[in-house]
Amino acid sequence: MGMRRILGLALAAVTLAGVSAVGAVSAGAAPSPNISREECTAAGGQIVARPYAGYTCALPDGTQQAIT
């Protein structure tokens, strides 16, 4: 009976660690906040038109943000 308990606790710990890792990855992939055209140009970015998807701001650091 003790061996089952140990295996159950180990399985629970591994499952919890997996869920925590998935949560951390999901949080890192959160979308960037939207910015305005004025903020884009003030930050040195270029406004890029995407067919059927609106406009984005291509910033000098290589990131893109949706324009509101």
N, CA, C and O atoms as a Maestro MAE file, in Angstrom:
{
 s_m_m2io_version
 :::
 2.0.0
}

f_m_ct {
 s_m_title
 :::
 protein
 m_atom[272] {
  # First column is atom index #
  i_m_mmod_type
  r_m_x_coord
  r_m_y_coord
  r_m_z_coord
  i_m_residue_number
  s_m_chain_name
  s_m_pdb_residue_name
  s_m_pdb_atom_name
  i_m_atomic_number
  :::
  1 25 0.820 -1.194 0.000 1 A "MET " " N  " 7
  2 3 0.000 0.000 0.000 1 A "MET " " CA " 6
  3 2 0.866 1.261 0.000 1 A "MET " " C  " 6
  4 15 0.478 2.269 -0.590 1 A "MET " " O  " 8
  5 25 2.016 1.224 0.642 2 A "GLY " " N  " 7
  6 3 2.899 2.383 0.695 2 A "GLY " " CA " 6
  7 2 3.481 2.723 -0.670 2 A "GLY " " C  " 6
  8 15 3.684 3.891 -1.001 2 A "GLY " " O  " 8
  9 25 3.747 1.682 -1.457 3 A "MET " " N  " 7
  10 3 4.318 1.912 -2.786 3 A "MET " " CA " 6
  11 2 3.323 2.624 -3.698 3 A "MET " " C  " 6
  12 15 3.717 3.496 -4.472 3 A "MET " " O  " 8
  13 25 2.059 2.272 -3.621 4 A "ARG " " N  " 7
  14 3 1.036 2.944 -4.424 4 A "ARG " " CA " 6
  15 2 0.922 4.414 -4.039 4 A "ARG " " C  " 6
  16 15 0.754 5.273 -4.905 4 A "ARG " " O  " 8
  17 25 1.011 4.695 -2.783 5 A "ARG " " N  " 7
  18 3 0.920 6.076 -2.314 5 A "ARG " " CA " 6
  19 2 2.095 6.892 -2.844 5 A "ARG " " C  " 6
  20 15 1.909 8.022 -3.297 5 A "ARG " " O  " 8
  21 25 3.296 6.333 -2.792 6 A "ILE " " N  " 7
  22 3 4.480 7.029 -3.294 6 A "ILE " " CA " 6
  23 2 4.363 7.275 -4.794 6 A "ILE " " C  " 6
  24 15 4.665 8.371 -5.268 6 A "ILE " " O  " 8
  25 25 3.929 6.269 -5.541 7 A "LEU " " N  " 7
  26 3 3.759 6.441 -6.980 7 A "LEU " " CA " 6
  27 2 2.680 7.475 -7.296 7 A "LEU " " C  " 6
  28 15 2.820 8.263 -8.232 7 A "LEU " " O  " 8
  29 25 1.612 7.467 -6.516 8 A "GLY " " N  " 7
  30 3 0.539 8.450 -6.712 8 A "GLY " " CA " 6
  31 2 1.021 9.866 -6.461 8 A "GLY " " C  " 6
  32 15 0.688 10.782 -7.214 8 A "GLY " " O  " 8
  33 25 1.807 10.052 -5.404 9 A "LEU " " N  " 7
  34 3 2.349 11.377 -5.113 9 A "LEU " " CA " 6
  35 2 3.334 11.828 -6.189 9 A "LEU " " C  " 6
  36 15 3.353 12.998 -6.570 9 A "LEU " " O  " 8
  37 25 4.148 10.898 -6.674 10 A "ALA " " N  " 7
  38 3 5.094 11.237 -7.733 10 A "ALA " " CA " 6
  39 2 4.346 11.641 -9.012 10 A "ALA " " C  " 6
  40 15 4.722 12.610 -9.672 10 A "ALA " " O  " 8
  41 25 3.300 10.906 -9.354 11 A "LEU " " N  " 7
  42 3 2.508 11.223 -10.532 11 A "LEU " " CA " 6
  43 2 1.822 12.581 -10.382 11 A "LEU " " C  " 6
  44 15 1.758 13.355 -11.337 11 A "LEU " " O  " 8
  45 25 1.317 12.865 -9.201 12 A "ALA " " N  " 7
  46 3 0.671 14.161 -8.959 12 A "ALA " " CA " 6
  47 2 1.668 15.304 -9.090 12 A "ALA " " C  " 6
  48 15 1.339 16.356 -9.639 12 A "ALA " " O  " 8
  49 25 2.895 15.103 -8.586 13 A "ALA " " N  " 7
  50 3 3.915 16.141 -8.668 13 A "ALA " " CA " 6
  51 2 4.315 16.394 -10.123 13 A "ALA " " C  " 6
  52 15 4.487 17.543 -10.531 13 A "ALA " " O  " 8
  53 25 4.461 15.326 -10.899 14 A "VAL " " N  " 7
  54 3 4.827 15.476 -12.304 14 A "VAL " " CA " 6
  55 2 3.713 16.171 -13.080 14 A "VAL " " C  " 6
  56 15 3.985 17.021 -13.928 14 A "VAL " " O  " 8
  57 25 2.471 15.819 -12.799 15 A "THR " " N  " 7
  58 3 1.330 16.454 -13.468 15 A "THR " " CA " 6
  59 2 1.269 17.938 -13.132 15 A "THR " " C  " 6
  60 15 1.039 18.763 -14.016 15 A "THR " " O  " 8
  61 25 1.468 18.279 -11.882 16 A "LEU " " N  " 7
  62 3 1.443 19.673 -11.450 16 A "LEU " " CA " 6
  63 2 2.569 20.459 -12.111 16 A "LEU " " C  " 6
  64 15 2.361 21.599 -12.525 16 A "LEU " " O  " 8
  65 25 3.750 19.875 -12.218 17 A "ALA " " N  " 7
  66 3 4.873 20.548 -12.872 17 A "ALA " " CA " 6
  67 2 4.573 20.771 -14.349 17 A "ALA " " C  " 6
  68 15 4.919 21.817 -14.898 17 A "ALA " " O  " 8
  69 25 3.933 19.798 -15.000 18 A "GLY " " N  " 7
  70 3 3.573 19.944 -16.412 18 A "GLY " " CA " 6
  71 2 2.566 21.048 -16.618 18 A "GLY " " C  " 6
  72 15 2.683 21.824 -17.566 18 A "GLY " " O  " 8
  73 25 1.575 21.135 -15.744 19 A "VAL " " N  " 7
  74 3 0.562 22.192 -15.853 19 A "VAL " " CA " 6
  75 2 1.203 23.554 -15.618 19 A "VAL " " C  " 6
  76 15 0.840 24.522 -16.287 19 A "VAL " " O  " 8
  77 25 2.143 23.654 -14.690 20 A "SER " " N  " 7
  78 3 2.819 24.918 -14.432 20 A "SER " " CA " 6
  79 2 3.647 25.347 -15.628 20 A "SER " " C  " 6
  80 15 3.686 26.530 -15.966 20 A "SER " " O  " 8
  81 25 4.307 24.400 -16.271 21 A "ALA " " N  " 7
  82 3 5.120 24.731 -17.447 21 A "ALA " " CA " 6
  83 2 4.249 25.214 -18.594 21 A "ALA " " C  " 6
  84 15 4.618 26.156 -19.296 21 A "ALA " " O  " 8
  85 25 3.100 24.581 -18.794 22 A "VAL " " N  " 7
  86 3 2.183 25.003 -19.857 22 A "VAL " " CA " 6
  87 2 1.658 26.405 -19.566 22 A "VAL " " C  " 6
  88 15 1.538 27.221 -20.479 22 A "VAL " " O  " 8
  89 25 1.349 26.687 -18.324 23 A "GLY " " N  " 7
  90 3 0.875 28.015 -17.951 23 A "GLY " " CA " 6
  91 2 1.919 29.086 -18.188 23 A "GLY " " C  " 6
  92 15 1.592 30.188 -18.629 23 A "GLY " " O  " 8
  93 25 3.178 28.773 -17.897 24 A "ALA " " N  " 7
  94 3 4.258 29.738 -18.108 24 A "ALA " " CA " 6
  95 2 4.460 30.009 -19.588 24 A "ALA " " C  " 6
  96 15 4.688 31.153 -19.981 24 A "ALA " " O  " 8
  97 25 4.381 28.987 -20.405 25 A "VAL " " N  " 7
  98 3 4.536 29.175 -21.845 25 A "VAL " " CA " 6
  99 2 3.378 29.983 -22.395 25 A "VAL " " C  " 6
  100 15 3.583 30.859 -23.236 25 A "VAL " " O  " 8
  101 25 2.163 29.710 -21.938 26 A "SER " " N  " 7
  102 3 0.994 30.449 -22.408 26 A "SER " " CA " 6
  103 2 1.088 31.919 -22.019 26 A "SER " " C  " 6
  104 15 0.723 32.795 -22.803 26 A "SER " " O  " 8
  105 25 1.571 32.190 -20.821 27 A "ALA " " N  " 7
  106 3 1.694 33.574 -20.377 27 A "ALA " " CA " 6
  107 2 2.735 34.313 -21.205 27 A "ALA " " C  " 6
  108 15 2.567 35.500 -21.483 27 A "ALA " " O  " 8
  109 25 3.791 33.644 -21.597 28 A "GLY " " N  " 7
  110 3 4.820 34.272 -22.415 28 A "GLY " " CA " 6
  111 2 4.342 34.566 -23.814 28 A "GLY " " C  " 6
  112 15 4.885 35.448 -24.479 28 A "GLY " " O  " 8
  113 25 3.347 33.852 -24.272 29 A "ALA " " N  " 7
  114 3 2.854 34.038 -25.629 29 A "ALA " " CA " 6
  115 2 1.660 34.975 -25.698 29 A "ALA " " C  " 6
  116 15 0.932 34.991 -26.690 29 A "ALA " " O  " 8
  117 25 1.465 35.737 -24.665 30 A "ALA " " N  " 7
  118 3 0.343 36.666 -24.662 30 A "ALA " " CA " 6
  119 2 0.525 37.707 -25.750 30 A "ALA " " C  " 6
  120 15 1.650 38.132 -26.013 30 A "ALA " " O  " 8
  121 25 -0.552 38.122 -26.383 31 A "PRO " " N  " 7
  122 3 -0.436 39.099 -27.460 31 A "PRO " " CA " 6
  123 2 0.018 40.460 -26.964 31 A "PRO " " C  " 6
  124 15 -0.240 40.833 -25.819 31 A "PRO " " O  " 8
  125 25 0.692 41.195 -27.826 32 A "SER " " N  " 7
  126 3 1.154 42.539 -27.486 32 A "SER " " CA " 6
  127 2 -0.032 43.490 -27.449 32 A "SER " " C  " 6
  128 15 -1.024 43.270 -28.144 32 A "SER " " O  " 8
  129 25 0.057 44.534 -26.656 33 A "PRO " " N  " 7
  130 3 -1.037 45.514 -26.636 33 A "PRO " " CA " 6
  131 2 -1.068 46.303 -27.941 33 A "PRO " " C  " 6
  132 15 -0.046 46.465 -28.608 33 A "PRO " " O  " 8
  133 25 -2.234 46.783 -28.290 34 A "ASN " " N  " 7
  134 3 -2.385 47.583 -29.505 34 A "ASN " " CA " 6
  135 2 -1.847 48.987 -29.265 34 A "ASN " " C  " 6
  136 15 -1.888 49.502 -28.148 34 A "ASN " " O  " 8
  137 25 -1.341 49.596 -30.337 35 A "ILE " " N  " 7
  138 3 -0.866 50.973 -30.249 35 A "ILE " " CA " 6
  139 2 -1.496 51.778 -31.383 35 A "ILE " " C  " 6
  140 15 -2.046 51.216 -32.330 35 A "ILE " " O  " 8
  141 25 -1.408 53.086 -31.270 36 A "SER " " N  " 7
  142 3 -1.978 53.949 -32.311 36 A "SER " " CA " 6
  143 2 -0.929 54.229 -33.382 36 A "SER " " C  " 6
  144 15 0.253 53.936 -33.198 36 A "SER " " O  " 8
  145 25 -1.369 54.798 -34.501 37 A "ARG " " N  " 7
  146 3 -0.452 55.157 -35.585 37 A "ARG " " CA " 6
  147 2 0.584 56.176 -35.102 37 A "ARG " " C  " 6
  148 15 1.760 56.090 -35.457 37 A "ARG " " O  " 8
  149 25 0.141 57.136 -34.296 38 A "GLU " " N  " 7
  150 3 1.040 58.170 -33.795 38 A "GLU " " CA " 6
  151 2 2.117 57.561 -32.890 38 A "GLU " " C  " 6
  152 15 3.289 57.924 -32.983 38 A "GLU " " O  " 8
  153 25 1.716 56.642 -32.022 39 A "GLU " " N  " 7
  154 3 2.684 55.984 -31.141 39 A "GLU " " CA " 6
  155 2 3.680 55.154 -31.943 39 A "GLU " " C  " 6
  156 15 4.857 55.076 -31.591 39 A "GLU " " O  " 8
  157 25 3.206 54.536 -33.017 40 A "CYS " " N  " 7
  158 3 4.061 53.718 -33.868 40 A "CYS " " CA " 6
  159 2 5.160 54.563 -34.506 40 A "CYS " " C  " 6
  160 15 6.342 54.228 -34.427 40 A "CYS " " O  " 8
  161 25 4.756 55.657 -35.136 41 A "THR " " N  " 7
  162 3 5.754 56.494 -35.802 41 A "THR " " CA " 6
  163 2 6.673 57.185 -34.798 41 A "THR " " C  " 6
  164 15 7.852 57.394 -35.084 41 A "THR " " O  " 8
  165 25 6.143 57.543 -33.617 42 A "ALA " " N  " 7
  166 3 6.971 58.164 -32.589 42 A "ALA " " CA " 6
  167 2 8.039 57.187 -32.075 42 A "ALA " " C  " 6
  168 15 9.121 57.606 -31.665 42 A "ALA " " O  " 8
  169 25 7.733 55.901 -32.099 43 A "ALA " " N  " 7
  170 3 8.692 54.887 -31.645 43 A "ALA " " CA " 6
  171 2 9.652 54.470 -32.750 43 A "ALA " " C  " 6
  172 15 10.495 53.597 -32.541 43 A "ALA " " O  " 8
  173 25 9.533 55.084 -33.922 44 A "GLY " " N  " 7
  174 3 10.424 54.761 -35.032 44 A "GLY " " CA " 6
  175 2 9.962 53.577 -35.861 44 A "GLY " " C  " 6
  176 15 10.743 53.017 -36.631 44 A "GLY " " O  " 8
  177 25 8.704 53.189 -35.714 45 A "GLY " " N  " 7
  178 3 8.178 52.044 -36.451 45 A "GLY " " CA " 6
  179 2 7.583 52.427 -37.790 45 A "GLY " " C  " 6
  180 15 7.386 53.603 -38.096 45 A "GLY " " O  " 8
  181 25 7.303 51.402 -38.581 46 A "GLN " " N  " 7
  182 3 6.657 51.595 -39.884 46 A "GLN " " CA " 6
  183 2 5.294 50.928 -39.855 46 A "GLN " " C  " 6
  184 15 5.132 49.857 -39.271 46 A "GLN " " O  " 8
  185 25 4.319 51.557 -40.482 47 A "ILE " " N  " 7
  186 3 2.974 50.998 -40.569 47 A "ILE " " CA " 6
  187 2 2.930 50.064 -41.774 47 A "ILE " " C  " 6
  188 15 3.253 50.458 -42.895 47 A "ILE " " O  " 8
  189 25 2.526 48.822 -41.523 48 A "VAL " " N  " 7
  190 3 2.505 47.796 -42.563 48 A "VAL " " CA " 6
  191 2 1.071 47.326 -42.752 48 A "VAL " " C  " 6
  192 15 0.395 46.978 -41.784 48 A "VAL " " O  " 8
  193 25 0.602 47.316 -44.006 49 A "ALA " " N  " 7
  194 3 -0.747 46.830 -44.326 49 A "ALA " " CA " 6
  195 2 -0.698 45.323 -44.519 49 A "ALA " " C  " 6
  196 15 0.158 44.812 -45.242 49 A "ALA " " O  " 8
  197 25 -1.625 44.604 -43.868 50 A "ARG " " N  " 7
  198 3 -1.757 43.160 -44.043 50 A "ARG " " CA " 6
  199 2 -3.073 42.896 -44.748 50 A "ARG " " C  " 6
  200 15 -4.120 43.329 -44.267 50 A "ARG " " O  " 8
  201 25 -3.051 42.194 -45.880 51 A "PRO " " N  " 7
  202 3 -4.300 41.929 -46.600 51 A "PRO " " CA " 6
  203 2 -5.326 41.211 -45.719 51 A "PRO " " C  " 6
  204 15 -5.017 40.195 -45.096 51 A "PRO " " O  " 8
  205 25 -6.515 41.733 -45.676 52 A "TYR " " N  " 7
  206 3 -7.637 41.168 -44.932 52 A "TYR " " CA " 6
  207 2 -7.424 41.133 -43.418 52 A "TYR " " C  " 6
  208 15 -8.222 40.526 -42.704 52 A "TYR " " O  " 8
  209 25 -6.374 41.767 -42.919 53 A "ALA " " N  " 7
  210 3 -6.113 41.702 -41.486 53 A "ALA " " CA " 6
  211 2 -5.815 43.069 -40.876 53 A "ALA " " C  " 6
  212 15 -5.473 43.145 -39.696 53 A "ALA " " O  " 8
  213 25 -5.931 44.123 -41.627 54 A "GLY " " N  " 7
  214 3 -5.704 45.445 -41.072 54 A "GLY " " CA " 6
  215 2 -4.247 45.866 -41.130 54 A "GLY " " C  " 6
  216 15 -3.498 45.429 -42.004 54 A "GLY " " O  " 8
  217 25 -3.852 46.716 -40.195 55 A "TYR " " N  " 7
  218 3 -2.512 47.291 -40.190 55 A "TYR " " CA " 6
  219 2 -1.762 46.876 -38.933 55 A "TYR " " C  " 6
  220 15 -2.359 46.654 -37.879 55 A "TYR " " O  " 8
  221 25 -0.443 46.775 -39.063 56 A "THR " " N  " 7
  222 3 0.416 46.517 -37.918 56 A "THR " " CA " 6
  223 2 1.535 47.549 -37.920 56 A "THR " " C  " 6
  224 15 1.791 48.218 -38.921 56 A "THR " " O  " 8
  225 25 2.182 47.655 -36.794 57 A "CYS " " N  " 7
  226 3 3.337 48.534 -36.643 57 A "CYS " " CA " 6
  227 2 4.569 47.651 -36.528 57 A "CYS " " C  " 6
  228 15 4.687 46.870 -35.583 57 A "CYS " " O  " 8
  229 25 5.489 47.769 -37.481 58 A "ALA " " N  " 7
  230 3 6.749 47.031 -37.427 58 A "ALA " " CA " 6
  231 2 7.772 47.914 -36.721 58 A "ALA " " C  " 6
  232 15 8.214 48.923 -37.271 58 A "ALA " " O  " 8
  233 25 8.145 47.535 -35.513 59 A "LEU " " N  " 7
  234 3 9.062 48.325 -34.720 59 A "LEU " " CA " 6
  235 2 10.510 47.980 -35.057 59 A "LEU " " C  " 6
  236 15 10.780 46.898 -35.578 59 A "LEU " " O  " 8
  237 25 11.447 48.891 -34.766 60 A "PRO " " N  " 7
  238 3 12.857 48.648 -35.100 60 A "PRO " " CA " 6
  239 2 13.459 47.407 -34.445 60 A "PRO " " C  " 6
  240 15 14.411 46.837 -34.978 60 A "PRO " " O  " 8
  241 25 12.921 46.975 -33.293 61 A "ASP " " N  " 7
  242 3 13.474 45.793 -32.623 61 A "ASP " " CA " 6
  243 2 12.982 44.492 -33.229 61 A "ASP " " C  " 6
  244 15 13.341 43.417 -32.749 61 A "ASP " " O  " 8
  245 25 12.155 44.569 -34.289 62 A "GLY " " N  " 7
  246 3 11.690 43.366 -34.982 62 A "GLY " " CA " 6
  247 2 10.312 42.873 -34.549 62 A "GLY " " C  " 6
  248 15 9.782 41.935 -35.144 62 A "GLY " " O  " 8
  249 25 9.731 43.481 -33.534 63 A "THR " " N  " 7
  250 3 8.394 43.074 -33.094 63 A "THR " " CA " 6
  251 2 7.334 43.783 -33.918 63 A "THR " " C  " 6
  252 15 7.597 44.812 -34.540 63 A "THR " " O  " 8
  253 25 6.130 43.219 -33.915 64 A "GLN " " N  " 7
  254 3 4.996 43.839 -34.588 64 A "GLN " " CA " 6
  255 2 3.835 43.920 -33.617 64 A "GLN " " C  " 6
  256 15 3.603 43.000 -32.832 64 A "GLN " " O  " 8
  257 25 3.107 45.024 -33.673 65 A "GLN " " N  " 7
  258 3 1.945 45.226 -32.836 65 A "GLN " " CA " 6
  259 2 0.781 45.682 -33.713 65 A "GLN " " C  " 6
  260 15 0.961 46.402 -34.695 65 A "GLN " " O  " 8
  261 25 -0.404 45.244 -33.332 66 A "ALA " " N  " 7
  262 3 -1.609 45.649 -34.064 66 A "ALA " " CA " 6
  263 2 -1.879 47.134 -33.789 66 A "ALA " " C  " 6
  264 15 -1.639 47.635 -32.691 66 A "ALA " " O  " 8
  265 25 -2.380 47.809 -34.810 67 A "ILE " " N  " 7
  266 3 -2.699 49.234 -34.686 67 A "ILE " " CA " 6
  267 2 -4.190 49.373 -34.400 67 A "ILE " " C  " 6
  268 15 -5.021 48.740 -35.052 67 A "ILE " " O  " 8
  269 25 -4.515 50.202 -33.425 68 A "THR " " N  " 7
  270 3 -5.923 50.437 -33.084 68 A "THR " " CA " 6
  271 2 -6.504 51.524 -33.937 68 A "THR " " C  " 6
  272 15 -7.679 51.861 -33.794 68 A "THR " " O  " 8
  :::
 }
 m_bond[271] {
  # First column is bond index #
  i_m_from
  i_m_to
  i_m_order
  :::
  1 1 2 1
  2 2 3 1
  3 3 4 2
  4 3 5 1
  5 5 6 1
  6 6 7 1
  7 7 8 2
  8 7 9 1
  9 9 10 1
  10 10 11 1
  11 11 12 2
  12 11 13 1
  13 13 14 1
  14 14 15 1
  15 15 16 2
  16 15 17 1
  17 17 18 1
  18 18 19 1
  19 19 20 2
  20 19 21 1
  21 21 22 1
  22 22 23 1
  23 23 24 2
  24 23 25 1
  25 25 26 1
  26 26 27 1
  27 27 28 2
  28 27 29 1
  29 29 30 1
  30 30 31 1
  31 31 32 2
  32 31 33 1
  33 33 34 1
  34 34 35 1
  35 35 36 2
  36 35 37 1
  37 37 38 1
  38 38 39 1
  39 39 40 2
  40 39 41 1
  41 41 42 1
  42 42 43 1
  43 43 44 2
  44 43 45 1
  45 45 46 1
  46 46 47 1
  47 47 48 2
  48 47 49 1
  49 49 50 1
  50 50 51 1
  51 51 52 2
  52 51 53 1
  53 53 54 1
  54 54 55 1
  55 55 56 2
  56 55 57 1
  57 57 58 1
  58 58 59 1
  59 59 60 2
  60 59 61 1
  61 61 62 1
  62 62 63 1
  63 63 64 2
  64 63 65 1
  65 65 66 1
  66 66 67 1
  67 67 68 2
  68 67 69 1
  69 69 70 1
  70 70 71 1
  71 71 72 2
  72 71 73 1
  73 73 74 1
  74 74 75 1
  75 75 76 2
  76 75 77 1
  77 77 78 1
  78 78 79 1
  79 79 80 2
  80 79 81 1
  81 81 82 1
  82 82 83 1
  83 83 84 2
  84 83 85 1
  85 85 86 1
  86 86 87 1
  87 87 88 2
  88 87 89 1
  89 89 90 1
  90 90 91 1
  91 91 92 2
  92 91 93 1
  93 93 94 1
  94 94 95 1
  95 95 96 2
  96 95 97 1
  97 97 98 1
  98 98 99 1
  99 99 100 2
  100 99 101 1
  101 101 102 1
  102 102 103 1
  103 103 104 2
  104 103 105 1
  105 105 106 1
  106 106 107 1
  107 107 108 2
  108 107 109 1
  109 109 110 1
  110 110 111 1
  111 111 112 2
  112 111 113 1
  113 113 114 1
  114 114 115 1
  115 115 116 2
  116 115 117 1
  117 117 118 1
  118 118 119 1
  119 119 120 2
  120 119 121 1
  121 121 122 1
  122 122 123 1
  123 123 124 2
  124 123 125 1
  125 125 126 1
  126 126 127 1
  127 127 128 2
  128 127 129 1
  129 129 130 1
  130 130 131 1
  131 131 132 2
  132 131 133 1
  133 133 134 1
  134 134 135 1
  135 135 136 2
  136 135 137 1
  137 137 138 1
  138 138 139 1
  139 139 140 2
  140 139 141 1
  141 141 142 1
  142 142 143 1
  143 143 144 2
  144 143 145 1
  145 145 146 1
  146 146 147 1
  147 147 148 2
  148 147 149 1
  149 149 150 1
  150 150 151 1
  151 151 152 2
  152 151 153 1
  153 153 154 1
  154 154 155 1
  155 155 156 2
  156 155 157 1
  157 157 158 1
  158 158 159 1
  159 159 160 2
  160 159 161 1
  161 161 162 1
  162 162 163 1
  163 163 164 2
  164 163 165 1
  165 165 166 1
  166 166 167 1
  167 167 168 2
  168 167 169 1
  169 169 170 1
  170 170 171 1
  171 171 172 2
  172 171 173 1
  173 173 174 1
  174 174 175 1
  175 175 176 2
  176 175 177 1
  177 177 178 1
  178 178 179 1
  179 179 180 2
  180 179 181 1
  181 181 182 1
  182 182 183 1
  183 183 184 2
  184 183 185 1
  185 185 186 1
  186 186 187 1
  187 187 188 2
  188 187 189 1
  189 189 190 1
  190 190 191 1
  191 191 192 2
  192 191 193 1
  193 193 194 1
  194 194 195 1
  195 195 196 2
  196 195 197 1
  197 197 198 1
  198 198 199 1
  199 199 200 2
  200 199 201 1
  201 201 202 1
  202 202 203 1
  203 203 204 2
  204 203 205 1
  205 205 206 1
  206 206 207 1
  207 207 208 2
  208 207 209 1
  209 209 210 1
  210 210 211 1
  211 211 212 2
  212 211 213 1
  213 213 214 1
  214 214 215 1
  215 215 216 2
  216 215 217 1
  217 217 218 1
  218 218 219 1
  219 219 220 2
  220 219 221 1
  221 221 222 1
  222 222 223 1
  223 223 224 2
  224 223 225 1
  225 225 226 1
  226 226 227 1
  227 227 228 2
  228 227 229 1
  229 229 230 1
  230 230 231 1
  231 231 232 2
  232 231 233 1
  233 233 234 1
  234 234 235 1
  235 235 236 2
  236 235 237 1
  237 237 238 1
  238 238 239 1
  239 239 240 2
  240 239 241 1
  241 241 242 1
  242 242 243 1
  243 243 244 2
  244 243 245 1
  245 245 246 1
  246 246 247 1
  247 247 248 2
  248 247 249 1
  249 249 250 1
  250 250 251 1
  251 251 252 2
  252 251 253 1
  253 253 254 1
  254 254 255 1
  255 255 256 2
  256 255 257 1
  257 257 258 1
  258 258 259 1
  259 259 260 2
  260 259 261 1
  261 261 262 1
  262 262 263 1
  263 263 264 2
  264 263 265 1
  265 265 266 1
  266 266 267 1
  267 267 268 2
  268 267 269 1
  269 269 270 1
  270 270 271 1
  271 271 272 2
  :::
 }
}
